[in-house]
Amino acid sequence: MAPRVGVLALQGGVVEHLTALRRLGVAASAVKSEAELAAVDALIVPGGESTTVIRLLDRFRLAEPIVARVRRGMPIWGTCMGMILLAHDIVELEQPSLDLLDVTVRRNAFGRQLASAEVPLSIPRLGIERFPAVFIRAPWIERVGSEVEILAEYEAHPVCVRQGHILASAFHPELTDDLRVHQAFLAMM
């Protein structure tokens, strides 16, 4: 049976990730319950608002099942807010996280909405052609644990990392026509 990828559907760029996955011919579905989580082989946590989503994870009783599945080896990818949710620490913020990725992040590190931009980003694993990275109120990584591999940096800060079966990007690949980061995530399955 073909693997199925879920997109956490509590808030944020859900439709855009589902569209990208379907363009790649992947079975994809929205996840907003424990039963829907159990039906997928990998999970994408899209951009959105981290304080809101952490509360919704508790309300929908999804935080513990997600953490348990990832600790058992389920691939997970967090984009923008998703990276914040996966992080071990969040600078200057007393906000819980899923604590799955050994990094410390800073929210809105590149500035507010007006500072949003599309940047041609070098991600050597994806080839020599630069990736059109869309940063919207994006976080950056301030500390990287010893098991974390830095895949891309922007303005001297890590913005795309991998730790085993966990991928995180500060930017929004789902907002471009370039499917290479989605393909790289699928290759982790």
Residue pairs with C-beta under 8 A, 6 or more apart in sequence:
2 26
2 27
3 26
3 27
3 41
3 42
3 186
3 189
4 26
4 27
4 28
4 29
4 39
4 40
4 41
5 21
5 26
5 27
5 28
5 29
5 40
5 41
5 42
5 43
5 44
5 186
5 189
6 28
6 29
6 30
6 31
6 36
6 37
6 39
6 40
6 42
6 43
6 44
7 14
7 17
7 18
7 21
7 28
7 29
7 30
7 31
7 43
7 44
7 46
8 14
8 31
8 32
8 43
8 44
8 45
8 46
8 53
8 62
8 66
8 82
9 30
9 31
9 32
10 32
10 48
10 52
10 53
10 56
10 57
10 60
10 62
11 48
11 49
11 52
11 53
11 56
12 46
12 47
12 48
12 49
12 53
12 81
12 82
13 46
13 47
13 48
13 79
13 172
13 174
13 175
14 30
14 46
16 46
16 172
16 174
16 175
17 28
17 44
17 46
17 79
17 174
17 182
18 28
18 29
18 30
19 174
20 173
20 174
20 179
20 182
21 28
21 44
21 182
22 28
23 179
24 179
24 182
24 183
24 186
26 186
29 36
29 39
29 40
30 36
31 37
31 40
31 43
31 62
32 60
32 62
33 60
33 62
34 61
34 62
34 65
37 43
37 62
37 65
37 66
37 69
38 65
41 74
41 75
41 189
42 74
42 75
42 76
42 77
42 185
42 186
42 188
42 189
43 66
43 69
43 70
43 74
43 75
43 76
43 77
44 76
44 77
44 78
44 79
44 82
44 185
45 53
45 76
45 77
45 78
45 79
45 81
45 82
45 85
45 86
46 79
46 80
46 81
46 82
46 174
47 79
47 80
47 81
47 82
47 136
47 172
48 80
48 81
48 82
49 81
50 81
50 84
50 85
50 90
50 95
50 107
51 95
53 81
53 85
54 63
54 85
54 95
54 96
54 97
57 63
57 66
57 85
57 98
63 98
66 76
66 98
67 98
67 99
67 100
70 76
70 98
70 100
70 165
70 166
71 100
73 165
74 165
75 165
75 166
75 167
75 185
75 188
75 189
76 86
76 100
76 165
76 166
76 167
77 166
77 167
77 168
77 169
77 185
78 84
78 85
78 86
78 101
78 166
78 167
78 168
78 169
79 168
79 169
79 171
79 172
79 173
79 174
80 136
80 137
80 138
80 139
80 169
80 170
80 171
80 172
81 139
82 168
83 101
83 103
83 105
83 139
83 141
83 168
83 169
83 170
84 90
84 97
84 105
84 107
84 139
85 97
85 98
86 97
86 98
86 100
86 101
86 166
86 168
87 97
87 99
87 101
87 103
87 104
87 105
87 141
87 168
88 97
88 99
88 101
88 102
88 103
88 104
88 145
89 97
89 103
89 104
89 105
89 143
90 97
90 104
90 105
90 106
90 107
91 104
91 105
91 106
91 107
91 142
92 106
93 107
100 166
101 148
101 161
101 163
101 166
101 168
102 144
102 145
102 146
102 147
102 148
102 163
103 141
103 143
103 144
103 145
103 148
103 158
103 161
103 168
104 141
104 142
104 143
105 139
105 140
105 141
105 142
106 139
106 140
106 142
107 137
107 139
108 137
108 138
108 139
109 138
109 139
109 140
109 157
109 170
110 116
110 117
110 135
110 137
110 138
110 140
110 155
111 137
112 137
113 136
113 137
115 137
116 134
116 135
116 136
116 137
116 138
117 134
117 135
118 132
118 133
118 134
118 135
118 176
119 132
119 133
119 135
119 154
119 171
120 130
120 131
120 132
120 133
121 130
121 131
121 132
121 133
121 152
121 154
121 159
121 160
121 171
122 130
122 131
122 152
123 130
123 131
123 151
123 152
123 160
123 180
123 181
124 151
125 151
125 184
126 180
126 181
126 184
127 180
131 152
131 173
131 176
131 178
131 180
131 181
132 176
132 178
133 152
133 154
133 159
133 169
133 171
133 172
133 173
134 171
134 172
134 173
134 175
134 176
135 154
135 159
135 170
135 171
135 172
136 172
138 159
138 170
138 171
139 170
140 154
140 155
140 157
140 158
140 159
140 170
141 157
141 158
141 159
141 161
141 170
142 157
144 150
144 158
144 161
145 163
147 163
147 164
148 161
148 162
148 163
149 161
149 162
149 163
150 158
150 160
150 161
151 160
151 161
151 162
152 158
152 159
152 160
152 169
153 159
154 170
159 169
159 170
159 171
160 167
160 168
160 169
160 170
160 171
160 181
161 167
161 168
162 168
162 188
165 188
167 184
167 185
167 188
169 181
173 179
173 180
173 181
173 182
174 182
